[in-house]
């Protein structure tokens, strides 16, 4: 299996960092960045939407994972 590498420094360790300083964004964003040099390689929602939907479904009496 291939090991993911940072396109800038070739590092192979990554971290998720909260960022609320994105111009025009109305919500916080999580940056996936290289642990060594900080280059951003991806973004994701601050809130884990599938988990939130599952919690709502459970409160309404539905099982999403049938």
C-alpha positions, 0 to 999 in steps of 0.5 A: 500500500502506498504511503501518503506524502506531503507534496511540499516536503515529502513528510508522511504525518498529517494533522487536523487543525481548526481554522476560522480565518477563511475569508467568506466562510460562515463556518469553521473549517478543519484543515488537513495539513502536514505535521512537518511543514504545515502545508494544507493538503485538504479540508473538511467540515468542522462538524462531522455531518454523518455523525450529526445526522445519525444522532438526529435519526436516532432521536427520531427513532430511525436506525441509519445503519440497517 
